[in-house]
Amino acid sequence: MFVPCLLLEDDVLAEPRALEGPVVEVVASTDSFRQLAKCRLHDGDRVLEIGCCFGQCTVILAERAAEVLALDTSKECVQLTSQRLREERLAERARSERLDVLAHPELLRILASCNPPFSVVFVDIGGNRELNHVVELLELLDRTMQNLSYVAVKSEALAEALVHAPLNEMRLQWWKELTQQVCRKKSPKRPMQKILQHPVRRTPEGKEICRFANYAECSKGKDCRYDHTHCHCCGAEGHYARDCVQFEETDQVDGEPTYSLCSPVAQRLYSALRAGGLPKRKTLIITASFLLSDGTYTDSCTLLGRVIVRKT
């Protein structure tokens, strides 16, 4: 079972991780998270990055890993990450896709069936994200991806919780109780997921505009470190995106699904589910049919050049 441990700034040593695992390391800052990306990988690692944002950490991972699949819920972030990978000439070793594994956990089960498997996961779904969302994702990874040897997490909320968590043998019981509590409270509609699919935008001074305040309600209120003055949609002051005429017009014209199953990879993954159910790890491998974007079918499905779906 995953049991996360907190790393303070001085604890992030520039050395590879121990090979025995799984190990889950939690940091609160972006600098520490990128330092882990620089020093924790081994040759041959296949890395799943959940929350690639604009691709800065993706590039670091791609320079060191055998393969990287970077995911984000924002279309803009995925496009910018892909552009950054092309500019750095890393596109053959890494790719970015718009997938939402929290809203669609069955996608994680399919990713878990990759052969060879992912060995490392880097998670940054918003450094100030609510604790419940981070715990839920770690619980999903623990339940679905059995071959992981290392998980790095950037989360202010989980880092703060770990400061007050018990040590030694009591840590495992504390984590079990926390995950059980989160699973009981889990909402089926996941409104926060829809909010975070909007891209990161900043004020003219460079301060990030709070998406929660703009599209719903920010639970941190005056304590939030993000901007609550500007509209996330048009950038003007004095109103929020939910009251912005420009946002209403864009929302009607765009027509893009609010869930993250719009990429070809996601369509093939979902086709695999419809064709043969959830993949299972068995020795016998057969092919299934997958619906392609042009309406035709194929007898195999690959991700980063590897067959990903198994069925007995």
Order of alpha helices (4+ residues) and beta strands (2+ residues): beta-beta-alpha-beta-alpha-beta-alpha-beta-alpha-beta-alpha-beta-alpha-alpha-alpha-alpha-alpha-alpha-beta-beta-beta-beta
